[in-house]
Amino acid sequence: MTAETAPFIKLAIAEGYYQHVIAAYLNDNQGRVSETKTGKRHADAPVADQLPADFPLAA
C-alpha cells in the first residue's frame, strides 16, 4: 500500500466496499486497508474523486 493508493482506498470505504475486496484488488493485507481507514497510515491523504476504471463493481 502506498500514499498513491490511499485516496481511492478511502473513497472505496466511503462507498461501502468491504475491506477484503479492496485488499484483494491491491493484492495486499486487509490490515493495511484497516490502518488506512482508521488513520494509522496515510491519515493526511485526501479522498479520491473516483475509483480506478478496473476497480471491481460493488456487490
A tleap script that builds the chain and sets N, CA, C and O, in Angstrom:
source leaprc.protein.ff14SB
mol = sequence {
  NMET THR ALA GLU THR ALA PRO PHE ILE LYS
  LEU ALA ILE ALA GLU GLY TYR TYR GLN HIE
  VAL ILE ALA ALA TYR LEU ASN ASP ASN GLN
  GLY ARG VAL SER GLU THR LYS THR GLY LYS
  ARG HIE ALA ASP ALA PRO VAL ALA ASP GLN
  LEU PRO ALA ASP PHE PRO LEU ALA CALA
}
set mol.1.N position { 0.839 -1.168 0.000 }
set mol.1.CA position { 0.000 0.000 0.000 }
set mol.1.C position { 0.887 1.235 0.000 }
set mol.1.O position { 1.898 1.291 0.700 }
set mol.2.N position { 0.501 2.203 -0.781 }
set mol.2.CA position { 1.302 3.421 -0.919 }
set mol.2.C position { 0.429 4.651 -0.693 }
set mol.2.O position { -0.796 4.570 -0.605 }
set mol.3.N position { 1.098 5.773 -0.605 }
set mol.3.CA position { 0.370 7.040 -0.476 }
set mol.3.C position { -0.473 7.317 -1.716 }
set mol.3.O position { -1.461 8.049 -1.646 }
set mol.4.N position { -0.084 6.733 -2.854 }
set mol.4.CA position { -0.837 6.936 -4.095 }
set mol.4.C position { -2.146 6.140 -4.100 }
set mol.4.O position { -3.112 6.551 -4.743 }
set mol.5.N position { -2.189 5.015 -3.395 }
set mol.5.CA position { -3.412 4.212 -3.371 }
set mol.5.C position { -4.351 4.593 -2.225 }
set mol.5.O position { -5.536 4.262 -2.262 }
set mol.6.N position { -3.840 5.274 -1.223 }
set mol.6.CA position { -4.658 5.630 -0.056 }
set mol.6.C position { -5.909 6.439 -0.413 }
set mol.6.O position { -6.971 6.157 0.143 }
set mol.7.N position { -5.841 7.430 -1.310 }
set mol.7.CA position { -7.052 8.196 -1.619 }
set mol.7.C position { -8.197 7.346 -2.158 }
set mol.7.O position { -9.346 7.541 -1.762 }
set mol.8.N position { -7.900 6.400 -3.062 }
set mol.8.CA position { -9.019 5.617 -3.569 }
set mol.8.C position { -9.446 4.534 -2.590 }
set mol.8.O position { -10.581 4.061 -2.661 }
set mol.9.N position { -8.564 4.128 -1.672 }
set mol.9.CA position { -8.987 3.224 -0.593 }
set mol.9.C position { -10.021 3.935 0.268 }
set mol.9.O position { -11.044 3.352 0.629 }
set mol.10.N position { -9.756 5.184 0.593 }
set mol.10.CA position { -10.700 5.963 1.396 }
set mol.10.C position { -12.035 6.140 0.680 }
set mol.10.O position { -13.093 6.074 1.307 }
set mol.11.N position { -11.988 6.365 -0.631 }
set mol.11.CA position { -13.220 6.508 -1.400 }
set mol.11.C position { -13.982 5.185 -1.436 }
set mol.11.O position { -15.198 5.172 -1.246 }
set mol.12.N position { -13.298 4.092 -1.673 }
set mol.12.CA position { -13.957 2.786 -1.728 }
set mol.12.C position { -14.629 2.459 -0.397 }
set mol.12.O position { -15.739 1.928 -0.380 }
set mol.13.N position { -13.977 2.764 0.698 }
set mol.13.CA position { -14.569 2.539 2.018 }
set mol.13.C position { -15.815 3.410 2.180 }
set mol.13.O position { -16.847 2.943 2.661 }
set mol.14.N position { -15.713 4.670 1.777 }
set mol.14.CA position { -16.849 5.586 1.889 }
set mol.14.C position { -18.025 5.129 1.032 }
set mol.14.O position { -19.180 5.380 1.377 }
set mol.15.N position { -17.739 4.462 -0.078 }
set mol.15.CA position { -18.797 3.981 -0.967 }
set mol.15.C position { -19.340 2.616 -0.554 }
set mol.15.O position { -20.215 2.065 -1.221 }
set mol.16.N position { -18.823 2.077 0.537 }
set mol.16.CA position { -19.379 0.849 1.075 }
set mol.16.C position { -18.695 -0.440 0.666 }
set mol.16.O position { -19.208 -1.524 0.945 }
set mol.17.N position { -17.553 -0.348 0.015 }
set mol.17.CA position { -16.824 -1.562 -0.339 }
set mol.17.C position { -16.295 -2.235 0.927 }
set mol.17.O position { -15.889 -1.571 1.881 }
set mol.18.N position { -16.309 -3.552 0.910 }
set mol.18.CA position { -15.731 -4.313 2.015 }
set mol.18.C position { -14.205 -4.222 1.959 }
set mol.18.O position { -13.606 -4.149 0.886 }
set mol.19.N position { -13.600 -4.227 3.136 }
set mol.19.CA position { -12.148 -4.112 3.195 }
set mol.19.C position { -11.449 -5.266 2.486 }
set mol.19.O position { -10.394 -5.065 1.884 }
set mol.20.N position { -12.012 -6.464 2.543 }
set mol.20.CA position { -11.352 -7.594 1.889 }
set mol.20.C position { -11.380 -7.462 0.365 }
set mol.20.O position { -10.480 -7.964 -0.309 }
set mol.21.N position { -12.385 -6.804 -0.181 }
set mol.21.CA position { -12.447 -6.574 -1.629 }
set mol.21.C position { -11.354 -5.581 -2.039 }
set mol.21.O position { -10.672 -5.773 -3.045 }
set mol.22.N position { -11.202 -4.535 -1.257 }
set mol.22.CA position { -10.170 -3.528 -1.528 }
set mol.22.C position { -8.790 -4.166 -1.433 }
set mol.22.O position { -7.940 -3.955 -2.299 }
set mol.23.N position { -8.570 -4.949 -0.379 }
set mol.23.CA position { -7.280 -5.605 -0.183 }
set mol.23.C position { -6.969 -6.572 -1.319 }
set mol.23.O position { -5.828 -6.640 -1.777 }
set mol.24.N position { -7.965 -7.319 -1.777 }
set mol.24.CA position { -7.753 -8.263 -2.881 }
set mol.24.C position { -7.371 -7.517 -4.157 }
set mol.24.O position { -6.500 -7.965 -4.902 }
set mol.25.N position { -8.016 -6.390 -4.410 }
set mol.25.CA position { -7.692 -5.595 -5.586 }
set mol.25.C position { -6.231 -5.139 -5.539 }
set mol.25.O position { -5.537 -5.141 -6.556 }
set mol.26.N position { -5.779 -4.753 -4.352 }
set mol.26.CA position { -4.414 -4.259 -4.187 }
set mol.26.C position { -3.398 -5.379 -4.010 }
set mol.26.O position { -2.190 -5.140 -4.010 }
set mol.27.N position { -3.904 -6.618 -3.857 }
set mol.27.CA position { -3.038 -7.750 -3.559 }
set mol.27.C position { -2.228 -7.460 -2.298 }
set mol.27.O position { -1.014 -7.658 -2.259 }
set mol.28.N position { -2.926 -6.992 -1.279 }
set mol.28.CA position { -2.305 -6.614 -0.017 }
set mol.28.C position { -3.127 -7.164 1.137 }
set mol.28.O position { -4.195 -7.742 0.937 }
set mol.29.N position { -2.625 -6.978 2.323 }
set mol.29.CA position { -3.258 -7.470 3.532 }
set mol.29.C position { -4.430 -6.569 3.920 }
set mol.29.O position { -4.346 -5.346 3.808 }
set mol.30.N position { -5.512 -7.177 4.372 }
set mol.30.CA position { -6.691 -6.421 4.796 }
set mol.30.C position { -6.360 -5.473 5.948 }
set mol.30.O position { -6.991 -4.427 6.100 }
set mol.31.N position { -5.383 -5.839 6.747 }
set mol.31.CA position { -4.960 -4.985 7.859 }
set mol.31.C position { -4.455 -3.636 7.396 }
set mol.31.O position { -4.658 -2.630 8.075 }
set mol.32.N position { -3.790 -3.600 6.231 }
set mol.32.CA position { -3.313 -2.319 5.702 }
set mol.32.C position { -4.476 -1.428 5.291 }
set mol.32.O position { -4.414 -0.208 5.445 }
set mol.33.N position { -5.526 -2.031 4.771 }
set mol.33.CA position { -6.725 -1.268 4.428 }
set mol.33.C position { -7.348 -0.711 5.701 }
set mol.33.O position { -7.756 0.450 5.739 }
set mol.34.N position { -7.422 -1.526 6.731 }
set mol.34.CA position { -7.973 -1.088 8.012 }
set mol.34.C position { -7.154 0.056 8.606 }
set mol.34.O position { -7.709 1.008 9.154 }
set mol.35.N position { -5.842 -0.046 8.493 }
set mol.35.CA position { -4.986 1.028 9.017 }
set mol.35.C position { -5.209 2.339 8.263 }
set mol.35.O position { -5.137 3.414 8.858 }
set mol.36.N position { -5.475 2.256 6.980 }
set mol.36.CA position { -5.795 3.469 6.214 }
set mol.36.C position { -7.141 4.018 6.660 }
set mol.36.O position { -7.311 5.230 6.796 }
set mol.37.N position { -8.096 3.123 6.887 }
set mol.37.CA position { -9.437 3.546 7.323 }
set mol.37.C position { -9.390 4.265 8.665 }
set mol.37.O position { -10.065 5.278 8.850 }
set mol.38.N position { -8.598 3.748 9.601 }
set mol.38.CA position { -8.542 4.324 10.946 }
set mol.38.C position { -7.574 5.495 11.064 }
set mol.38.O position { -7.555 6.184 12.084 }
set mol.39.N position { -6.765 5.725 10.020 }
set mol.39.CA position { -5.826 6.838 10.055 }
set mol.39.C position { -4.457 6.484 10.587 }
set mol.39.O position { -3.620 7.372 10.745 }
set mol.40.N position { -4.197 5.225 10.868 }
set mol.40.CA position { -2.865 4.821 11.314 }
set mol.40.C position { -1.850 4.926 10.181 }
set mol.40.O position { -0.657 5.106 10.424 }
set mol.41.N position { -2.322 4.814 8.961 }
set mol.41.CA position { -1.494 5.004 7.768 }
set mol.41.C position { -2.161 6.057 6.886 }
set mol.41.O position { -3.381 6.077 6.728 }
set mol.42.N position { -1.357 6.904 6.333 }
set mol.42.CA position { -1.804 7.887 5.341 }
set mol.42.C position { -2.992 8.730 5.818 }
set mol.42.O position { -3.939 8.972 5.069 }
set mol.43.N position { -2.926 9.163 7.056 }
set mol.43.CA position { -4.008 9.972 7.626 }
set mol.43.C position { -4.204 11.279 6.871 }
set mol.43.O position { -5.316 11.805 6.823 }
set mol.44.N position { -3.149 11.802 6.289 }
set mol.44.CA position { -3.234 13.087 5.595 }
set mol.44.C position { -3.636 12.960 4.128 }
set mol.44.O position { -3.761 13.966 3.431 }
set mol.45.N position { -3.836 11.739 3.659 }
set mol.45.CA position { -4.224 11.544 2.253 }
set mol.45.C position { -5.669 11.998 2.039 }
set mol.45.O position { -6.542 11.712 2.859 }
set mol.46.N position { -5.914 12.698 0.947 }
set mol.46.CA position { -7.288 13.118 0.648 }
set mol.46.C position { -8.102 11.942 0.108 }
set mol.46.O position { -7.544 10.888 -0.198 }
set mol.47.N position { -9.393 12.118 -0.004 }
set mol.47.CA position { -10.263 11.116 -0.617 }
set mol.47.C position { -10.266 11.352 -2.120 }
set mol.47.O position { -10.387 12.492 -2.569 }
set mol.48.N position { -10.134 10.294 -2.890 }
set mol.48.CA position { -10.104 10.406 -4.354 }
set mol.48.C position { -11.461 10.852 -4.895 }
set mol.48.O position { -12.490 10.697 -4.239 }
set mol.49.N position { -11.439 11.402 -6.092 }
set mol.49.CA position { -12.670 11.810 -6.776 }
set mol.49.C position { -13.388 10.625 -7.404 }
set mol.49.O position { -14.616 10.604 -7.483 }
set mol.50.N position { -12.612 9.631 -7.854 }
set mol.50.CA position { -13.202 8.453 -8.482 }
set mol.50.C position { -12.285 7.255 -8.287 }
set mol.50.O position { -11.088 7.399 -8.037 }
set mol.51.N position { -12.871 6.078 -8.408 }
set mol.51.CA position { -12.125 4.840 -8.300 }
set mol.51.C position { -11.452 4.523 -9.637 }
set mol.51.O position { -11.907 4.996 -10.679 }
set mol.52.N position { -10.390 3.740 -9.625 }
set mol.52.CA position { -9.768 3.332 -10.884 }
set mol.52.C position { -10.769 2.601 -11.770 }
set mol.52.O position { -11.688 1.953 -11.270 }
set mol.53.N position { -10.594 2.702 -13.060 }
set mol.53.CA position { -11.539 2.112 -14.005 }
set mol.53.C position { -11.630 0.598 -13.876 }
set mol.53.O position { -12.676 0.018 -14.165 }
set mol.54.N position { -10.556 -0.048 -13.448 }
set mol.54.CA position { -10.571 -1.504 -13.328 }
set mol.54.C position { -10.946 -2.004 -11.933 }
set mol.54.O position { -10.833 -3.195 -11.643 }
set mol.55.N position { -11.391 -1.091 -11.077 }
set mol.55.CA position { -11.791 -1.482 -9.719 }
set mol.55.C position { -13.057 -2.332 -9.801 }
set mol.55.O position { -13.941 -2.031 -10.603 }
set mol.56.N position { -13.168 -3.393 -8.986 }
set mol.56.CA position { -14.356 -4.257 -9.074 }
set mol.56.C position { -15.642 -3.508 -8.741 }
set mol.56.O position { -15.639 -2.564 -7.951 }
set mol.57.N position { -16.729 -3.939 -9.348 }
set mol.57.CA position { -18.025 -3.335 -9.078 }
set mol.57.C position { -18.485 -3.716 -7.675 }
set mol.57.O position { -18.184 -4.806 -7.189 }
set mol.58.N position { -19.203 -2.829 -7.041 }
set mol.58.CA position { -19.745 -3.118 -5.710 }
set mol.58.C position { -20.809 -4.204 -5.830 }
set mol.58.O position { -21.578 -4.241 -6.791 }
set mol.59.N position { -20.835 -5.072 -4.851 }
set mol.59.CA position { -21.808 -6.164 -4.864 }
set mol.59.C position { -23.170 -5.692 -4.425 }
set mol.59.O position { -24.112 -6.483 -4.377 }
savepdb mol mol.pdb
quit
